[in-house]
Amino acid sequence: MSDIIESNPEILGGKPIIKGTRIPVVLIYELIGLKYSISEILKEYWKSFQKIMTYHIIISIYPVAIMMAIINKEKVGGY
């Protein structure tokens, strides 16, 4: 589905959820509709979002770390 949203028939009957959690996407839309702020939503579901953010930070940094290692290896002439 996407990097953040998934649908699995074995989790909540296949309803779209935030990947790595059991938080239905529709719940987030409902909370926003009820005028919850982003900070209130994060406070309520912090542990679940923390896992997701850590995963996405690692995934986004990984290619940069590889490139930096290659560049540094070339500068110092190998390991």
Secondary structure, 3 states (H helix, E strand, C coil): CCCCEECCCCCHHHCCEECCCCCEHHHHHHHHHCCCCHHHHHHHCHHHHHHHHHHHHHHHHHHHHHHHHHHHHHHHCCC
